[in-house]
Amino acid sequence: MANVQDIKINSYCDELSEKLNSIKESIHLLQEDAKKVYGAGSERSKTYETHLCELADMVDWKLQLLMKACPFEWKGTDREFDRVASVASTDEIAKSEFSGGYIGG
């Protein structure tokens, strides 16, 4: 059962994830706006696109840090883990071509 601190941490992670994703989406919209305003091939548009791309990468990096910092039980946007490990049975291993020194070439 979750305690109050776990709920606060999970809600914090949810809120921060939503805000960072919103910021990232806004940056991508700004990139599209710069292309429309200055023309897709113009020097100014390319400059804005480069800087905005760097900002989007930084926000994405922050999202990755959030995924690692939040508890494992937290259901983040990109957390799709299998809770069951799948291991090949001994019959499958015996059937495969495997011997000492065999590299597979």
One Martini backbone bead per residue (centre of mass of N, CA, C, O) as a GRO file, in nm:
protein
  105
    1MET     BB    1   0.098   0.036   0.021
    2ALA     BB    2   0.063   0.365  -0.011
    3ASN     BB    3   0.200   0.647   0.085
    4VAL     BB    4   0.218   0.983   0.101
    5GLN     BB    5   0.501   1.012  -0.022
    6ASP     BB    6   0.450   0.845  -0.279
    7ILE     BB    7   0.222   1.023  -0.386
    8LYS     BB    8   0.387   1.284  -0.406
    9ILE     BB    9   0.602   1.178  -0.596
   10ASN     BB   10   0.414   1.086  -0.826
   11SER     BB   11   0.280   1.365  -0.873
   12TYR     BB   12   0.539   1.512  -0.934
   13CYS     BB   13   0.621   1.341  -1.179
   14ASP     BB   14   0.368   1.399  -1.343
   15GLU     BB   15   0.386   1.709  -1.357
   16LEU     BB   16   0.672   1.732  -1.475
   17SER     BB   17   0.621   1.565  -1.728
   18GLU     BB   18   0.399   1.744  -1.847
   19LYS     BB   19   0.563   2.007  -1.862
   20LEU     BB   20   0.798   1.905  -2.037
   21ASN     BB   21   0.621   1.812  -2.276
   22SER     BB   22   0.503   2.092  -2.328
   23ILE     BB   23   0.767   2.236  -2.388
   24LYS     BB   24   0.854   2.056  -2.623
   25GLU     BB   25   0.608   2.118  -2.801
   26SER     BB   26   0.655   2.427  -2.815
   27ILE     BB   27   0.927   2.413  -2.957
   28HIS     BB   28   0.822   2.275  -3.215
   29LEU     BB   29   0.627   2.505  -3.287
   30LEU     BB   30   0.847   2.722  -3.317
   31GLN     BB   31   0.988   2.592  -3.555
   32GLU     BB   32   0.747   2.614  -3.748
   33ASP     BB   33   0.715   2.922  -3.726
   34ALA     BB   34   0.995   2.998  -3.836
   35LYS     BB   35   0.946   2.877  -4.117
   36LYS     BB   36   0.700   3.057  -4.189
   37VAL     BB   37   0.824   3.343  -4.142
   38TYR     BB   38   1.135   3.296  -4.284
   39GLY     BB   39   1.164   3.038  -4.413
   40ALA     BB   40   1.300   2.727  -4.461
   41GLY     BB   41   1.594   2.838  -4.602
   42SER     BB   42   1.677   3.038  -4.409
   43GLU     BB   43   1.911   3.152  -4.192
   44ARG     BB   44   1.730   3.226  -3.950
   45SER     BB   45   1.573   2.959  -3.939
   46LYS     BB   46   1.821   2.779  -3.888
   47THR     BB   47   1.908   2.909  -3.626
   48TYR     BB   48   1.649   2.859  -3.466
   49GLU     BB   49   1.642   2.554  -3.510
   50THR     BB   50   1.904   2.490  -3.362
   51HIS     BB   51   1.832   2.612  -3.084
   52LEU     BB   52   1.561   2.457  -3.044
   53CYS     BB   53   1.684   2.176  -3.061
   54GLU     BB   54   1.863   2.207  -2.810
   55LEU     BB   55   1.628   2.254  -2.614
   56ALA     BB   56   1.480   1.985  -2.669
   57ASP     BB   57   1.718   1.808  -2.578
   58MET     BB   58   1.726   1.913  -2.287
   59VAL     BB   59   1.438   1.828  -2.211
   60ASP     BB   60   1.480   1.529  -2.276
   61TRP     BB   61   1.700   1.487  -2.065
   62LYS     BB   62   1.518   1.560  -1.823
   63LEU     BB   63   1.322   1.326  -1.871
   64GLN     BB   64   1.529   1.101  -1.828
   65LEU     BB   65   1.598   1.181  -1.537
   66LEU     BB   66   1.314   1.141  -1.429
   67MET     BB   67   1.292   0.837  -1.490
   68LYS     BB   68   1.532   0.770  -1.286
   69ALA     BB   69   1.429   0.928  -1.019
   70CYS     BB   70   1.184   0.785  -1.017
   71PRO     BB   71   0.998   0.549  -0.932
   72PHE     BB   72   0.930   0.240  -1.059
   73GLU     BB   73   0.609   0.254  -1.012
   74TRP     BB   74   0.606   0.474  -1.199
   75LYS     BB   75   0.396   0.593  -1.470
   76GLY     BB   76   0.534   0.690  -1.726
   77THR     BB   77   0.546   0.767  -2.058
   78ASP     BB   78   0.812   0.551  -2.121
   79ARG     BB   79   0.705   0.315  -1.929
   80GLU     BB   80   0.760  -0.019  -2.070
   81PHE     BB   81   0.759  -0.281  -1.871
   82ASP     BB   82   0.838  -0.595  -1.796
   83ARG     BB   83   0.755  -0.807  -1.517
   84VAL     BB   84   0.852  -1.050  -1.698
   85ALA     BB   85   1.078  -1.287  -1.746
   86SER     BB   86   1.246  -1.421  -2.035
   87VAL     BB   87   1.352  -1.760  -2.062
   88ALA     BB   88   1.512  -1.997  -2.196
   89SER     BB   89   1.497  -2.309  -2.232
   90THR     BB   90   1.685  -2.597  -2.238
   91ASP     BB   91   1.572  -2.701  -2.509
   92GLU     BB   92   1.641  -2.449  -2.681
   93ILE     BB   93   1.946  -2.452  -2.628
   94ALA     BB   94   2.003  -2.743  -2.740
   95LYS     BB   95   1.899  -2.681  -3.040
   96SER     BB   96   2.110  -2.496  -3.077
   97GLU     BB   97   2.396  -2.359  -3.216
   98PHE     BB   98   2.631  -2.474  -2.971
   99SER     BB   99   2.979  -2.413  -2.912
  100GLY     BB  100   3.291  -2.423  -2.850
  101GLY     BB  101   3.408  -2.159  -3.061
  102TYR     BB  102   3.142  -2.065  -3.177
  103ILE     BB  103   3.060  -1.767  -3.366
  104GLY     BB  104   2.873  -1.763  -3.644
  105GLY     BB  105   3.020  -1.771  -3.964
   0.00000   0.00000   0.00000
